[in-house]
Amino acid sequence: MARGTEKKTSAGRRRIDAVAKKARNKISLRAIPDVVQASVRETPFLSILRTPRRGNSPLSMGEVLSVSTYNVHRWMGVTGRSKPDSSRACFVIGELDVDIIALQEVLLPTDGPNPLDAVCDALGLHLVFAATRVHKKGQLGNAILSRFPIAAASVLDISHSRIERRGALGVQLGDARTGGVGVVATHLSLVDRTRERQVESLLAHTQFHSGPSVLLGDMNAWRRCKATRTLNEELEAHHNRHWPASFPSARPVLALDRVYANNAKLLEVHAHDTQAARRASDHLPIIAYVEVASEASSRRKRA
């Protein structure tokens, strides 16, 4: 390797390590308010399950679905210091134009309307939200938005730590007649050992043992670790050589946000990198296309 290339590679690694260190510092106990520390003892729970205000004709689930995962950073923009403004991220949600969206760090304020109501009604999306914890500003957790009806929903506590509360939201979309698809949305820990245990819990979830399913979320894995190796071995990963970088949104270098599939084929994965997305959150959304053949279609092909 040429000396100039070595210097560039070394500089790139130092920059990645600096960004990762900054991310790890977010979980310092000294930086967590008392009210949030108290909420660590709470159990994640299902908070909202709703349909669009206007009744839409049921959509037929095709064999290829477009999905996305997006950490909206509590609606606080790139730096996390500005006043929450959900309109920025909701605009990006409209830009995505996909069948299924998993959202992390969704904040439902204590006072005021649900920020997702308007965008779900405008786009004709079904909504389910699970609160991971509750603090003075409202409920914080994971959400799934879908063009298809939500047949069932469940919440999994994957905290495995006294420091931070984490959860996963699982849903079944469609119905038994069409075969349907399972979706799990999550936001994993920044700590390697905890993240490893969380992946074990997720893979034991019934959603991954009942037909086609996808795992969407902020995996918080900026380097190869046992958790990511397990996901790559147990689930269908992307076809690309590298995961698309999504964090920080202004100049992405870390591939924190990922999509995995089970009993389905992941066709394409890319970051949604637009001017609006770079301003709305510190993460870029990730979009993927997943081939999900229904039971009926599979039987026809075998015949």
N, C-alpha and C positions, 0 to 999 in steps of 0.2 A: 504493500500500500504506500502511495506517495506521501511525503511528509505533510504537504498541504492538505491532503484528504484526511490524514490522521488528526490534524489540528481542528478541522471542521467537525469531524466526528466527535472528538473530545469535547468541543464547545457545545455541540448539540446535546450530548449526554449530560453535561453540567447543567444546561438549561432545563432539561427534563427533570433532573434530580431536584432542582430548585423549585420548580412548579409542584412536584410531588410533595416536597417537604412542606410547602405552604398549605397544601391540601390536608396533610396529616395534622398540622397544627390546629385545624378547625375543631378537632375533637378534644383539645386540651380542656381538662376540667376547670381550670381557672377562667377559661373563656366562655363557659356555659353558665347562663344565669341560673340562680337558685330555683326559679319557677320551672325551668326546663329540667334541671336535675331531679326535681320532685316528680316530674311527669314520667321519668324513666321506669317507675314502678307500674305504670299503667299498661294494660294489654291492648294491642291494636284491635280496632273494631270496625265493622261495616257501618258507614255513616249515611251514605246517600245511594239510592238506586232509582233512576228516573228515565223516562222516555222523552223524546222531543215533544214540545208543546203541540205542534201540528202533527197529526197522524199521517205518517208516510206509508205508502204501499210497501209491504215487506220485500226486501231485496233478495235476489237469488245469489247465493254464495258461489262464486266461480272457483275454478281450480287454481287460480293464482290470486293471492291476496297481497295488497300493499299495506305494510305496517310501519309504524314509527315509534321511536322512544325519545323522550324529550324531558330533560330536567329544567323546570321553569324557574328555579332559584327563588322560590317564594314571591315571585312577581317583582323582584327588586333589581332587575337589570343586570348589567355586567359586573359592577363593583359590589353589589349587595348593600350599598350604603344609601341608595336613593329610597324614597318613599314607595311602598308597593303600588304598582300600576299594572294590573292584569291585561290592559288593552294591548300592550306590546307583544306579550307572548301569545295572546289569543289571536292577534293578527297573523303571527307565524303559524299557528295551528291551522288557520284558514289557508295559508300558503301550501301546507303539506299536501292537502287533497288526497288523503289515503283512507283506507277502509277502517283501520284500527290504530289508535294512538295510546301509548302508555305514557303517563306523566308522573314525574317524581318531584318532590318538594313542593307539592301543591298546598297553598295556604288558603283555608276557608276562614275569613275574618269573623271574629266574634260579633262585631256590629256590621251590618250591611248585607247585601245580597251575595249569593254564591257567584264568584266571577265566571264560572264555567256555564252558567245557565244560558246566557245570551248566545254564546258561540255554539253551544249544542243545539239550541233552537234554530239558529240561523243556518247551521250546516246539516240539520236533521240527524244528529248523533245521539245515541243512547249513552248514558253516563252512569258509572258506578265509582264511588269514592270510599276508600278505607283510611281512617285516621290512624296514624302511627303513634302520635302523641298529641296532647292538648296543652297549650300554654296561654299566656295572657293575650296574645294576638289572635288566637283561634286554633283551629284544628290543622295539623300538618300531616300529610301522608301521600299515598299513591292513588292515581285515578286511571281509569280506562274509558276511552271514548270509542264508540263503535257504530258503524252504519248498520250493523245487524243486531237484532234483539238479543238481550242478555238473558239466557235461560236459567243460569245459576251463578252464584257468586260465593266465595269463601275467603277468609282472611287467615293468614298464617303468621304466627309470631316467630320471627327468626332473630331476635335480639342477641341471645347468647353472650350478653355483656351487661355489666352493671353501669357502664358509662353511657352507652347510647342505645336508643330504642329503634329497632328496625322491624319492618313487616313486609309481607308479600300479599298481593291481591290476585286471586285466581278467578277466572270466569269461564263459562261455557257459552259460546256464541252459536246461534243457529238452533237446530232441533235434531231429534233422533232420525227424522225422515231424511234430512239432507246430510247427515253425518256430523256436521258442525265442526268447530275447532276450539281448542282450549287455549287460553291466553293467561300468562302469569306476568305481572308487573312487579318490579322490586327495585330497591335501592340498597346495595350492599355496604358493608362496613369498610372503613379505611384501614383496619387492622387485619393483617394477613391471616392470623390464626382464627380470628372470629369469622372472617369472610369464608374461610375453608369450611367451617362448621355450618355456615348459612347455606352454602352450596349443597352440602349433604342433605340438609333439611328440605331444600327446594326440590332436589331430585327424587325425594321420597314422596312428594306431593302427588295426590291422586290424579291431578291434571295431566301429569306426564305419563300416565299409564292407562289412558282411556281414549286412544285415537290421536289424530294429529294435534300438535300443540306448538306454541311459540313462547319463548322466554324473552322478555323485553325489559331493559332497565339500565340504570347507572351502576355498573359493576365495580367501580372504584379501583380497578386493577390497572395501574400504569406500567406494570412490568409482568413478565411471566411468573406465575406462582402456582401453588398446588391447586387453588380454587379454579383458575382459568384452565389449567391442564385437565382437570376433572371435567369441566364443562365441554372442552374440546373433544374429550374422549367419549363422553356419554351422550352428547347432543350433536346435531348437525350444525357445523360452523359454516362460515362464509367461504366463498371460492377464492377470494382475494388473498394475496400473499400477506398483506398487513391489514389490520382493522383500520377504518378511517378515523383520523383524529377528530375529536369533538371538544376538547377542553385545553386551554381557555378559549372561548369563542372568538375573541379578538385576533388570536394567532394560535390556532389549535396545534398542539404537539402530543397530547395524551389521548389515547383511545379508551376513554372510560365508559362510553355508552355503546352497548352491544345488543345483538339479536342472535338468538339460537333457536333451532327448530328440532322437533322430535316427531318421527313418523311423517315427516314432510321434508321438502327440499328447499334450501335457501339459494335463491337464484342470483341475487345481486344485493349489495349493501353499499351505501354511500352517505356522506354527510350532506345535510341541507344547508348550504353555505350561501346565505343571502345577506344583504345589508341589514334587513330587519332582524334576521336571526342573530347577527353579531351584536346587536344592541339590546335584544330582549332578555337575554340570560347569559350566564357565564358558560353555558353549554350550548353547542349546536345540536339540533335534532339529527337523528340517524334514521334513514329510510331504507327499508328492505322489501324485496319481493319474494314471497314464499309460495311454492307450489304445494297445494293441499288438495289431494284427490279425495273425493267423497267415497264412502263405502260402495255406493252404487256404481260409481265410475270405475273403481278398482275391480269390481266384479266383472264389468263389461270388458275391461282390458284383458283380464285373465281368460275370459271366454273367447 
